[in-house]
């Protein structure tokens, strides 16, 4: 029989506790600045991790290490281009990686100041993605730029820069070109609306994307000992490309370790967890997975970095 009277106990005063009052949040109060709000957060769980990401970005910026910003197209559709552009202008982001949809929404914003069609409605009549100007501009830009030796991202950036587009200042590609920040674009054939058009050239698109893969690998070399990789909202393509480009850099005898990675998304996904957060930093570094809506998390992160710097 169990004898409850013989249970061994110890003093709670001698026990290690993971949570203490010094890490608690501060009580809400009126007329609080952003810095005050940021400092009022608890130093626990994801609030603690975000602080680590912010500090890593600031250290990387000061040490002139790479800060690679990877993003799915949803980031642009959430109205966050001005946030990314400000980080470009301040030389906080040193390299940008987008998927094929990213350049589509970026161009349409530069052209019209709006983007994102009603896909379900258009699909019913076979009109989804059949906008003429979007396909013609981007596909022509790719053909001309790649033939001149450019990568996919730089091809479209150069074309936007040269064109008379009313909202060009809101283009991430244009601003990246203007401030000499590398742009890499990675395309899976058939994933983007412009692939349905007769102006699409699969061979040149693939060639341009391959050049951007090499550019990304070059930028990854600058992560060593203090760089940062941020992935916002790409669940498949960019995590897969990143881990291959990292492997290529290491295969060519570049020591790429002791850096920080952070994946921001609205859900947990397999590939970002393994290809961004865990596997790349097993040889040294830190990885974090932070859940939240892009339209909240990216402005919050950017403001925290700018205030800290």
Secondary structure per residue as TSV (DSSP state, phi and psi in degrees):
chain	resnum	aa	ss	phi	psi
A	1	X	-	360.0	142.0
A	2	X	-	-73.0	132.9
A	3	X	-	-109.6	101.1
A	4	X	G	-62.7	-21.2
A	5	X	G	-73.4	-12.8
A	6	X	G	-99.4	8.4
A	7	X	-	-60.2	136.1
A	8	X	-	-89.2	134.0
A	9	X	-	-125.8	171.3
A	10	X	-	-145.5	169.0
A	11	X	-	-80.4	132.9
A	12	X	G	-62.4	-24.0
A	13	X	G	-67.6	-24.9
A	14	X	G	-93.2	-7.1
A	15	X	S	-85.3	142.4
A	16	X	-	-72.8	134.5
A	17	X	-	-121.9	135.1
A	18	X	S	-77.0	-19.8
A	19	X	-	-124.6	129.1
A	20	X	-	-132.1	160.2
A	21	X	G	-63.4	-25.2
A	22	X	G	-67.0	-18.1
A	23	X	G	-96.6	2.1
A	24	X	S	-69.6	157.2
A	25	X	-	-68.1	154.7
A	26	X	-	-85.2	150.8
A	27	X	-	-65.2	141.9
A	28	X	-	-59.8	147.1
A	29	X	-	-149.7	160.4
A	30	X	S	-76.6	160.5
A	31	X	S	52.9	48.9
A	32	X	-	-96.6	130.4
A	33	X	-	-73.5	169.2
A	34	X	H	-61.8	-42.9
A	35	X	H	-60.1	-42.2
A	36	X	H	-62.8	-41.9
A	37	X	H	-63.9	-45.4
A	38	X	H	-59.9	-42.9
A	39	X	H	-71.7	-19.8
A	40	X	H	-80.5	-11.5
A	41	X	S	-67.3	150.0
A	42	X	-	-67.0	150.2
A	43	X	S	-93.0	56.0
A	44	X	S	-138.4	142.7
A	45	X	H	49.8	-128.1
A	46	X	H	-68.2	-30.3
A	47	X	H	-62.9	-39.6
A	48	X	H	-66.0	-40.2
A	49	X	H	-67.2	-41.0
A	50	X	H	-60.8	-40.1
A	51	X	H	-59.9	-40.0
A	52	X	H	-64.9	-39.1
A	53	X	H	-65.8	-44.7
A	54	X	H	-58.8	-48.1
A	55	X	H	-63.3	-37.8
A	56	X	H	-65.7	-41.3
A	57	X	H	-62.9	-43.1
A	58	X	H	-64.6	-42.2
A	59	X	H	-64.2	-42.4
A	60	X	H	-61.3	-41.9
A	61	X	H	-61.2	-44.6
A	62	X	H	-70.0	-33.2
A	63	X	H	-88.9	0.7
A	64	X	T	59.5	40.5
A	65	X	-	-94.3	163.0
A	66	X	-	-67.8	139.1
A	67	X	E	-123.8	99.1
A	68	X	E	-92.8	123.4
A	69	X	E	-108.5	113.2
A	70	X	E	-110.3	139.4
A	71	X	E	-150.2	139.5
A	72	X	-	-76.5	166.4
A	73	X	H	-65.5	-24.1
A	74	X	H	-59.9	-28.6
A	75	X	H	-60.7	-41.8
A	76	X	H	-70.4	-41.0
A	77	X	H	-66.3	-20.0
A	78	X	T	-83.4	4.4
A	79	X	T	80.3	28.4
A	80	X	-	-101.2	7.2
A	81	X	H	-55.5	-43.0
A	82	X	H	-60.2	-32.1
A	83	X	H	-68.3	-47.2
A	84	X	H	-63.5	-41.8
A	85	X	H	-62.3	-39.6
A	86	X	H	-63.3	-38.2
A	87	X	H	-68.2	-31.3
A	88	X	H	-66.4	-48.9
A	89	X	H	-61.2	-34.3
A	90	X	T	-86.0	5.7
A	91	X	T	60.6	27.3
A	92	X	-	-81.5	-44.6
A	93	X	-	-85.2	131.5
A	94	X	-	-107.8	-15.3
A	95	X	E	-156.2	140.7
A	96	X	E	-120.8	137.0
A	97	X	E	-126.0	128.5
A	98	X	E	-127.2	162.8
A	99	X	E	-92.3	178.6
A	100	X	H	-61.7	-35.7
A	101	X	H	-66.6	-27.0
A	102	X	H	-60.2	-42.7
A	103	X	H	-73.1	-25.4
A	104	X	H	-66.4	-52.0
A	105	X	H	-67.9	-35.0
A	106	X	H	-62.5	-44.8
A	107	X	H	-65.1	-45.7
A	108	X	H	-62.5	-34.9
A	109	X	H	-66.5	-42.3
A	110	X	H	-62.4	-37.6
A	111	X	H	-77.6	-48.8
A	112	X	H	-114.5	-20.3
A	113	X	S	81.1	11.2
A	114	X	-	-154.0	161.5
A	115	X	-	-163.1	178.9
A	116	X	-	76.7	95.8
A	117	X	-	-81.4	170.0
A	118	X	-	-82.8	91.6
A	119	X	H	-62.4	-42.2
A	120	X	H	-63.1	-43.6
A	121	X	H	-66.4	-44.4
A	122	X	H	-68.9	-33.4
A	123	X	H	-63.4	-32.5
A	124	X	T	-61.3	-27.8
A	125	X	T	-115.1	16.2
A	126	X	T	69.7	24.7
A	127	X	-	-106.3	1.6
A	128	X	T	-63.4	122.8
A	129	X	T	76.3	14.0
A	130	X	-	-94.7	20.8
A	131	X	-	-65.0	123.6
A	132	X	H	-67.2	-48.5
A	133	X	H	-63.3	-39.9
A	134	X	H	-62.0	-50.2
A	135	X	H	-66.3	-45.7
A	136	X	H	-62.7	-42.8
A	137	X	H	-65.7	-51.7
A	138	X	H	-69.6	-44.6
A	139	X	H	-64.4	-38.1
A	140	X	H	-67.8	-40.4
A	141	X	H	-60.0	-42.5
A	142	X	H	-64.7	-45.7
A	143	X	H	-61.6	-46.8
A	144	X	H	-68.1	-45.1
A	145	X	H	-69.2	-43.7
A	146	X	H	-66.9	-37.7
A	147	X	H	-62.4	-26.4
A	148	X	T	-88.0	0.8
A	149	X	T	98.1	8.8
A	150	X	-	-88.1	162.5
A	151	X	-	-82.2	175.2
A	152	X	H	-63.7	-48.9
A	153	X	H	-61.8	-45.5
A	154	X	H	-69.7	-29.7
A	155	X	H	-61.6	-48.1
A	156	X	H	-71.6	-37.6
A	157	X	H	-61.4	-42.7
A	158	X	H	-64.0	-40.1
A	159	X	H	-67.0	-42.0
A	160	X	H	-63.9	-41.1
A	161	X	H	-60.4	-38.9
A	162	X	H	-81.5	-18.7
A	163	X	S	-86.6	157.0
A	164	X	-	-91.8	90.4
A	165	X	-	-114.2	129.0
A	166	X	T	-60.2	-35.8
A	167	X	T	-114.1	34.6
A	168	X	G	-57.0	-32.7
A	169	X	G	-62.9	-18.9
A	170	X	G	-92.2	5.8
A	171	X	-	-86.7	122.2
A	172	X	H	-63.8	-40.6
A	173	X	H	-62.1	-46.0
A	174	X	H	-62.0	-45.8
A	175	X	H	-68.9	-34.5
A	176	X	H	-64.0	-42.7
A	177	X	H	-62.9	-43.8
A	178	X	H	-61.7	-38.2
A	179	X	T	-102.7	15.0
A	180	X	T	59.6	43.2
A	181	X	-	-105.4	127.0
A	182	X	E	-65.1	139.5
A	183	X	E	-121.9	124.8
A	184	X	E	-115.8	135.0
A	185	X	E	-126.4	130.1
A	186	X	E	-121.1	125.1
A	187	X	-	-119.3	135.0
A	188	X	-	-104.3	121.4
A	189	X	T	-58.4	128.0
A	190	X	T	97.1	-8.3
A	191	X	S	-83.0	-19.6
A	192	X	S	-113.5	149.2
A	193	X	G	-60.0	-32.3
A	194	X	G	-71.8	-11.3
A	195	X	G	-74.8	-12.2
A	196	X	G	-83.5	-8.8
A	197	X	S	-97.0	150.7
A	198	X	T	-64.4	-17.5
A	199	X	T	-78.1	-8.9
A	200	X	-	-73.7	131.2
A	201	X	-	-117.3	104.2
A	202	X	H	-65.2	-37.7
A	203	X	H	-65.5	-47.7
A	204	X	H	-70.0	-34.5
A	205	X	H	-63.2	-44.2
A	206	X	H	-63.5	-41.0
A	207	X	H	-62.8	-43.3
A	208	X	H	-64.9	-41.1
A	209	X	H	-66.4	-35.5
A	210	X	H	-63.9	-40.2
A	211	X	H	-63.8	-37.1
A	212	X	H	-68.2	-30.7
A	213	X	H	-61.8	-41.8
A	214	X	H	-66.5	-38.6
A	215	X	H	-63.4	-41.4
A	216	X	H	-63.1	-43.6
A	217	X	H	-59.6	-38.5
A	218	X	H	-63.3	-42.5
A	219	X	H	-69.0	-32.4
A	220	X	H	-63.4	-31.7
A	221	X	H	-58.5	-30.0
A	222	X	T	-82.3	4.3
A	223	X	T	-78.1	-22.9
A	224	X	T	-53.6	130.7
A	225	X	T	60.1	55.7
A	226	X	T	128.2	1.6
A	227	X	-	-79.7	175.9
A	228	X	E	-138.6	138.6
A	229	X	E	-118.9	125.2
A	230	X	E	-115.5	130.6
A	231	X	E	-122.8	114.7
A	232	X	E	-108.1	103.0
A	233	X	S	80.9	7.6
A	234	X	-	-98.7	115.8
A	235	X	S	-92.1	-19.4
A	236	X	S	-132.5	-65.5
A	237	X	H	-60.8	-55.4
A	238	X	H	-67.8	-39.8
A	239	X	H	-59.9	-38.8
A	240	X	H	-67.7	-43.8
A	241	X	H	-65.2	-43.4
A	242	X	H	-58.6	-46.8
A	243	X	H	-67.5	-30.6
A	244	X	H	-72.9	-40.7
A	245	X	H	-66.2	-36.6
A	246	X	H	-63.8	-44.5
A	247	X	H	-61.3	-41.3
A	248	X	H	-61.7	-43.9
A	249	X	H	-60.5	-43.9
A	250	X	H	-70.0	-36.0
A	251	X	H	-61.6	-31.4
A	252	X	T	-89.3	23.4
A	253	X	T	71.3	27.2
A	254	X	-	-95.5	125.0
A	255	X	-	-77.4	102.2
A	256	X	-	-116.8	94.2
A	257	X	-	-153.6	178.8
A	258	X	S	57.0	50.5
A	259	X	E	-128.6	172.4
A	260	X	E	-113.9	139.2
A	261	X	E	-122.3	147.0
A	262	X	E	-143.6	127.4
A	263	X	E	-108.4	124.1
A	264	X	E	-112.0	123.3
A	265	X	E	-157.7	172.0
A	266	X	S	-87.2	-13.9
A	267	X	S	-141.7	165.3
A	268	X	-	-83.9	133.7
A	269	X	-	-128.8	148.7
A	270	X	H	-61.4	-53.5
A	271	X	H	-66.3	-45.9
A	272	X	H	-60.8	-37.1
A	273	X	I	-59.4	-45.7
A	274	X	I	-88.5	-39.9
A	275	X	I	-88.2	-13.9
A	276	X	I	-113.6	-49.7
A	277	X	I	-88.7	-35.9
A	278	X	I	-109.9	-62.6
A	279	X	G	-58.6	-44.1
A	280	X	G	-62.1	-25.0
A	281	X	G	-109.5	14.6
A	282	X	T	-64.6	-27.6
A	283	X	T	-86.2	1.8
A	284	X	S	140.1	128.0
A	285	X	E	133.6	-169.3
A	286	X	E	-136.1	148.6
A	287	X	E	-136.6	138.0
A	288	X	E	-134.0	145.6
A	289	X	E	-123.0	115.1
A	290	X	E	-119.8	124.8
A	291	X	E	-94.2	134.7
A	292	X	S	168.1	160.4
A	293	X	-	-72.4	138.0
A	294	X	H	-57.7	-40.4
A	295	X	H	-66.8	-10.9
A	296	X	H	-106.4	-47.4
A	297	X	H	-70.5	-40.9
A	298	X	H	-68.8	-46.4
A	299	X	H	-60.0	-38.3
A	300	X	H	-62.3	-48.4
A	301	X	H	-62.5	-46.0
A	302	X	H	-62.6	-44.2
A	303	X	H	-64.4	-40.1
A	304	X	H	-62.7	-41.7
A	305	X	H	-65.3	-47.2
A	306	X	H	-63.2	-41.7
A	307	X	H	-65.2	-39.6
A	308	X	H	-68.1	-35.7
A	309	X	-	-76.0	360.0
